[in-house]
Amino acid sequence: MTLLQRTVADTRYVMTGFMTTVVGFVLVVAGVAAGLGSAAVFVGLPILAMTALLARRLADTERGQLPEVLGRPVGRPEYAEAPIWAGWFRRTMTPLGTGQAVLDILHAIISLPFAIVSFVLTTVWWAGTIAGLTFPLYGWILADTVGVNASLPALLGLSDSPTMFVLFNTGLGLAFAATLMPMVRIAALVRATLAQSLLTRPARKEAASVYAYPRQAVRA
């Protein structure tokens, strides 16, 4: 994978992951609150089970994206399955019958601040790169319409000329562009490291399923 492909993959992971994380956070928190609030009358237990199942689906989505970011396959934890002869109540409660359910729910909740940080870093660096590198195309218009007396170059004592205004902001764009790839990489790893620690197991050949690049489950 080239550096450009890596940056595109990391950007895609951060952007799409931010949206799914926000939606998952809202649904899981609502499910946990409703389930715990009504657990005393047993209505909350099926709600908690459904919330655990939702968190598992979100975790599977996250695990499917990790190999492309980490560059290596990841293993899926084993989940309890209801016996064929089990009744509807046991089948409903089965998602709560494994410790991984707690980790899935925990990840859906605590991953939000990590997703926000990653999203902000990626958005700022891409915006700074695009706006800065294209600044010579519209910077002169801004200098004529808005003026440059209160611009950053003028405040720093460099110059209040339109030329300095354009050169300074273009230079900022070059700085953003030069650091774009490592910064986006860091932003992606902020989320991926948390997901790897909570949602995955070492990928072994004898495992039931292994997620490998590009985002597919390889059956052993």
N, C-alpha and C positions, 0 to 999 in steps of 0.2 A: 504494500500500500504506500503510495507516494505521500509527501507532506500535504499536498493539496487535497488528496482524497481523505487523508486523516482529518484535516481541518473540517472538511465538509461533513464527514461522518460524526465528528464530535459536535459540530453545530447542530446537526439534525437530532442527535441524541438529547442535547440540552433543550432545544426548543420544543420538540414533541413531548419530552419527558416533563417539562414544566406544566403543560396543559393537563396531561394525565395525572400528574401529582396533585394539582389543585382540585380536580374533580374527585380523585380518590380520597383526598384528605376530607373533603366535605362529606362524602357519603359514608366513609368509615367512622368518622367522629360522630356523625348523626346516628349511625347504627349502634355504636358502642354505648352512646348516651341513652338511646331508647332501650337497648337491651338491658343495661344495668339498672335503669330506672324502673323497669317492669319485671325484673327477675324474680321478685318476691311472689308474684302470682303466676310464675312459670311461662308467661307469655314472652318474657324477655329472652329465655333460653333459645328458642328458635330464631329470634331476631339476631342474637349473638352468633349463632351458627351460620346464618345467611351472611352476616357481616364478615365472618372468617372466610367464607367461600368467596366473597367479593374480593377480599384482601389477597386471597390465593391467586385469583385471576389477574389482579394487578401485578402481583409478584411474578407470575409467569410472563407477563408482557415485559417487565423489567429484565428478567433473566434472558429473554430472547434478544434483547438489545445489547447486553453486556459483552458478548464475544467480539463484536465489531469494535467496541471501545477499548477493551482490555487486550485484545489481540490473542486471546487464548480461550478455549472452551471452558464452560462452567457446568457444574453438576446441579441437578435438581434434587432437593431433599425428598425423602420418602414421606408420603401422606397416607394416613390410615384410610382404609376403604371398608365400607359396610359389607358384611357377609351377604350372600345371595338370599339367605332366608330371613334377613333382618326386616323388622317392621318399619312403618313409615317414620315413627318417632326416632328410632335409632339411626335410620338413614339421614334424617334431618339433622341430628346432632353429631354425626360423624366428623364434619369439618372441625369440630372443637376437640377431637380426640387425639391431637398431636401437638407437641410443643412448638412445632414450626408455625402453627396458626397464630400463636402469640407474637412471634417474630414478624410474620407477615403484617399483622395489624400494627405492630410497633413501627415497622418501616413506613407504612402508609401514613402514619401520623407525623413521625419525626423527620421524614424526608422533605417536608415542605420548606423549612428554612434553607436547607442545602440546595433545593431546586431554585429557590429565589435568588440566592447568591450566585449560582451558576448562570441563571438566566440574565441577571443584571450585568455580570462581567462580560458575557458573550455579546449581549446587545450593545453595551457601551463600546466595546472594542470594534465590533463590526461597523457601528454607526460612525465612530471616530475615523476609521479607515476610509470608508466610502465618502463621508463628508469632506475629509481632509484632502484626499487624492483628487477629488473633483472640484476643489475650491477654486482653482484658477479659472474654471468655467463660469462661476457666478460671483466670485469674490469681488471682482471689479464693480459689479452692479451694486453689491452691498455697500462698498466703500462710497459710491456716489450717492446712494439713497439714504443710508443710515448715517454715514460719516465714520471717521476713524479716530476722532479725538478721544473718545472714551474706550477705545479698543485695548485689548490686553498688551499688545506691543507698545502702545503709547503709555499705558500705566507702568510698564516695566522700564520706561525711559529709553527705549530703543529708537523709535521714530513714529511719527503720526502720519506717514505718507501711505497712500494706497498700495504702493509696491511692497513696503514692509508688511502691511496688513495681509496681503495675499501670500507673500513668502512665508510669514510666520505661521499662518494657519495651514498652509500646505506642508510645512515642516512638521507640524503636529500630526497631520495625517500620515506622513511617512513614518513617524515614531509609532503611531498606532499600528500601521501595516507591518513594521518590523517586529513588533511584539505580538501580533495577532495570533499566530499559530501556537506559540507556547501558552499564551493566556487562555485561549479556547481549550487547549489540552488540559490545563489545570482546572478550568471550569467543569469539563466533562468528568474528570477524575474525582472531583469533589462529590458528585452524585454516585458515580460508579463504585467508588471505594465503600461507601456506606451500603449500597445494595449488595455488593459482593460479600461483605461481612455478615449481613443479616439473612440473605435470601439464597445463598448458594452453598454448595459443598464441593470438595475437590472432585474434578472430573475424572472418573475411573471407567475403564472399559467394561467392568462388570456392572456399572450403574444402570438403573432402569432407563434413564434418559439423560442425555448430555446435550447442552446447547452449544453449538459451534458456529463459527462464522461461515456463511452469512445468515445469521438469525434462523437457524433451523434446529429441530430436535433430532439428534441422531440416536436411533435405537440400537442398543447393544445386542 
